Structures are given as structure tokens and as C-alpha cells.
């Protein structure tokens, strides 16, 4: 696992309250999870509860440490654009 904030590599198990030794960022959070979908802005698992702050530690038992950081900025509006494309521009 690599810390999403400072890029420091970390090995071993990531517990609920694990923080990066270099910068203090939470490592057990949505933005560090393999199940987090940055484009949709939510978890890919249908059995997890929604998390308000994806950058803060959580108690999700389905957490799977990602190999690299997942950045919120990557999310974009692709899903909204695809949805709106189904109906054309609407105003033309």
C-alpha cells in the first residue's frame, strides 16, 4: 500500500485506526480501498454503508487495501455526462 497523501509505502495489515507513519493520514479509509470507485464517488460493494468523509478512517469490514492511492479528483462527471447523453441535449 502507498499513502495517498505523501506516497510513503507501507507493508502489513491495515487496522481500523492505522495512520501513515510519515504524514499521519488515515490509511483505513475509502480513498485507500480497492473497492472505492472514484468515478462514481462511492463503494463498489452493495453491502457497505455510505461514508460521508471518504478521507477519514472508517470501520468498514470489507476494506481491501489498494496498491496505490485513489484520488477524489479523478472522479469527474463521466457518469452524469453519460446519463445526460441518453436524452440528448434537451434544449436543442
C-alpha positions as protocol buffer text, in pm:
chain_id: "A"
residue {
  index: 1
  type: UNK
  ca { x: 0 y: 0 z: 0 }
}
residue {
  index: 2
  type: UNK
  ca { x: 109 y: 355 z: -74 }
}
residue {
  index: 3
  type: UNK
  ca { x: -15 y: 654 z: 126 }
}
residue {
  index: 4
  type: UNK
  ca { x: -239 y: 870 z: -92 }
}
residue {
  index: 5
  type: UNK
  ca { x: -113 y: 1193 z: 69 }
}
residue {
  index: 6
  type: UNK
  ca { x: 264 y: 1154 z: 87 }
}
residue {
  index: 7
  type: UNK
  ca { x: 341 y: 846 z: -123 }
}
residue {
  index: 8
  type: UNK
  ca { x: 510 y: 655 z: 159 }
}
residue {
  index: 9
  type: UNK
  ca { x: 494 y: 277 z: 101 }
}
residue {
  index: 10
  type: UNK
  ca { x: 359 y: 63 z: 385 }
}
residue {
  index: 11
  type: UNK
  ca { x: 353 y: -311 z: 433 }
}
residue {
  index: 12
  type: UNK
  ca { x: 145 y: -525 z: 664 }
}
residue {
  index: 13
  type: UNK
  ca { x: -212 y: -527 z: 784 }
}
residue {
  index: 14
  type: UNK
  ca { x: -408 y: -202 z: 794 }
}
residue {
  index: 15
  type: UNK
  ca { x: -628 y: -182 z: 1102 }
}
residue {
  index: 16
  type: UNK
  ca { x: -927 y: 49 z: 1150 }
}
residue {
  index: 17
  type: UNK
  ca { x: -719 y: 324 z: 1312 }
}
residue {
  index: 18
  type: UNK
  ca { x: -394 y: 283 z: 1117 }
}
residue {
  index: 19
  type: UNK
  ca { x: -228 y: 606 z: 1009 }
}
residue {
  index: 20
  type: UNK
  ca { x: 67 y: 676 z: 783 }
}
residue {
  index: 21
  type: UNK
  ca { x: 387 y: 696 z: 987 }
}
residue {
  index: 22
  type: UNK
  ca { x: 516 y: 983 z: 771 }
}
residue {
  index: 23
  type: UNK
  ca { x: 221 y: 1222 z: 740 }
}
residue {
  index: 24
  type: UNK
  ca { x: -49 y: 1094 z: 979 }
}
residue {
  index: 25
  type: UNK
  ca { x: -314 y: 1035 z: 708 }
}
residue {
  index: 26
  type: UNK
  ca { x: -575 y: 767 z: 777 }
}
residue {
  index: 27
  type: UNK
  ca { x: -499 y: 450 z: 580 }
}
residue {
  index: 28
  type: UNK
  ca { x: -821 y: 258 z: 655 }
}
residue {
  index: 29
  type: UNK
  ca { x: -1045 y: 490 z: 454 }
}
residue {
  index: 30
  type: UNK
  ca { x: -1243 y: 479 z: 129 }
}
residue {
  index: 31
  type: UNK
  ca { x: -974 y: 661 z: -69 }
}
residue {
  index: 32
  type: UNK
  ca { x: -725 y: 386 z: 16 }
}
residue {
  index: 33
  type: UNK
  ca { x: -963 y: 96 z: -58 }
}
residue {
  index: 34
  type: UNK
  ca { x: -962 y: -124 z: -366 }
}
residue {
  index: 35
  type: UNK
  ca { x: -1346 y: -125 z: -364 }
}
residue {
  index: 36
  type: UNK
  ca { x: -1379 y: 253 z: -388 }
}
residue {
  index: 37
  type: UNK
  ca { x: -1494 y: 379 z: -727 }
}
residue {
  index: 38
  type: UNK
  ca { x: -1360 y: 733 z: -778 }
}
residue {
  index: 39
  type: UNK
  ca { x: -1573 y: 794 z: -1087 }
}
residue {
  index: 40
  type: UNK
  ca { x: -1897 y: 719 z: -900 }
}
residue {
  index: 41
  type: UNK
  ca { x: -1772 y: 864 z: -571 }
}
residue {
  index: 42
  type: UNK
  ca { x: -1881 y: 558 z: -375 }
}
residue {
  index: 43
  type: UNK
  ca { x: -1801 y: 199 z: -291 }
}
residue {
  index: 44
  type: UNK
  ca { x: -1841 y: -78 z: -548 }
}
residue {
  index: 45
  type: UNK
  ca { x: -1982 y: -307 z: -279 }
}
residue {
  index: 46
  type: UNK
  ca { x: -2359 y: -301 z: -240 }
}
residue {
  index: 47
  type: UNK
  ca { x: -2342 y: -422 z: 119 }
}
residue {
  index: 48
  type: UNK
  ca { x: -2146 y: -135 z: 273 }
}
residue {
  index: 49
  type: UNK
  ca { x: -2300 y: 166 z: 444 }
}
residue {
  index: 50
  type: UNK
  ca { x: -2238 y: 506 z: 281 }
}
residue {
  index: 51
  type: UNK
  ca { x: -1946 y: 701 z: 427 }
}
residue {
  index: 52
  type: UNK
  ca { x: -1968 y: 1079 z: 442 }
}
residue {
  index: 53
  type: UNK
  ca { x: -1596 y: 1161 z: 467 }
}
residue {
  index: 54
  type: UNK
  ca { x: -1406 y: 927 z: 233 }
}
residue {
  index: 55
  type: UNK
  ca { x: -1073 y: 1062 z: 353 }
}
residue {
  index: 56
  type: UNK
  ca { x: -1139 y: 978 z: 721 }
}
residue {
  index: 57
  type: UNK
  ca { x: -1096 y: 641 z: 892 }
}
residue {
  index: 58
  type: UNK
  ca { x: -1396 y: 408 z: 891 }
}
residue {
  index: 59
  type: UNK
  ca { x: -1496 y: 73 z: 1034 }
}
residue {
  index: 60
  type: UNK
  ca { x: -1582 y: -99 z: 706 }
}
residue {
  index: 61
  type: UNK
  ca { x: -1511 y: -470 z: 737 }
}
residue {
  index: 62
  type: UNK
  ca { x: -1493 y: -510 z: 358 }
}
residue {
  index: 63
  type: UNK
  ca { x: -1189 y: -277 z: 333 }
}
residue {
  index: 64
  type: UNK
  ca { x: -924 y: -404 z: 91 }
}
residue {
  index: 65
  type: UNK
  ca { x: -604 y: -202 z: 86 }
}
residue {
  index: 66
  type: UNK
  ca { x: -535 y: -71 z: -264 }
}
residue {
  index: 67
  type: UNK
  ca { x: -186 y: -96 z: -404 }
}
residue {
  index: 68
  type: UNK
  ca { x: -181 y: 273 z: -492 }
}
residue {
  index: 69
  type: UNK
  ca { x: -379 y: 578 z: -385 }
}
residue {
  index: 70
  type: UNK
  ca { x: -726 y: 652 z: -519 }
}
residue {
  index: 71
  type: UNK
  ca { x: -772 y: 1025 z: -564 }
}
residue {
  index: 72
  type: UNK
  ca { x: -1106 y: 1200 z: -524 }
}
residue {
  index: 73
  type: UNK
  ca { x: -1010 y: 1441 z: -804 }
}
residue {
  index: 74
  type: UNK
  ca { x: -1021 y: 1152 z: -1054 }
}
residue {
  index: 75
  type: UNK
  ca { x: -1394 y: 1122 z: -1003 }
}
residue {
  index: 76
  type: UNK
  ca { x: -1508 y: 1366 z: -1273 }
}
residue {
  index: 77
  type: UNK
  ca { x: -1861 y: 1390 z: -1409 }
}
residue {
  index: 78
  type: UNK
  ca { x: -1843 y: 1100 z: -1655 }
}
residue {
  index: 79
  type: UNK
  ca { x: -2148 y: 917 z: -1516 }
}
residue {
  index: 80
  type: UNK
  ca { x: -2359 y: 1233 z: -1529 }
}
residue {
  index: 81
  type: UNK
  ca { x: -2243 y: 1309 z: -1882 }
}
residue {
  index: 82
  type: UNK
  ca { x: -2328 y: 955 z: -1997 }
}
residue {
  index: 83
  type: UNK
  ca { x: -2672 y: 977 z: -1833 }
}
residue {
  index: 84
  type: UNK
  ca { x: -2748 y: 1314 z: -1992 }
}
residue {
  index: 85
  type: UNK
  ca { x: -2628 y: 1178 z: -2327 }
}
residue {
  index: 86
  type: UNK
  ca { x: -2909 y: 923 z: -2318 }
}
residue {
  index: 87
  type: UNK
  ca { x: -3161 y: 1205 z: -2357 }
}
residue {
  index: 88
  type: UNK
  ca { x: -2973 y: 1434 z: -2592 }
}
residue {
  index: 89
  type: UNK
  ca { x: -2902 y: 1795 z: -2501 }
}
residue {
  index: 90
  type: UNK
  ca { x: -3271 y: 1862 z: -2422 }
}
residue {
  index: 91
  type: UNK
  ca { x: -3267 y: 2225 z: -2524 }
}
residue {
  index: 92
  type: UNK
  ca { x: -3190 y: 2198 z: -2896 }
}
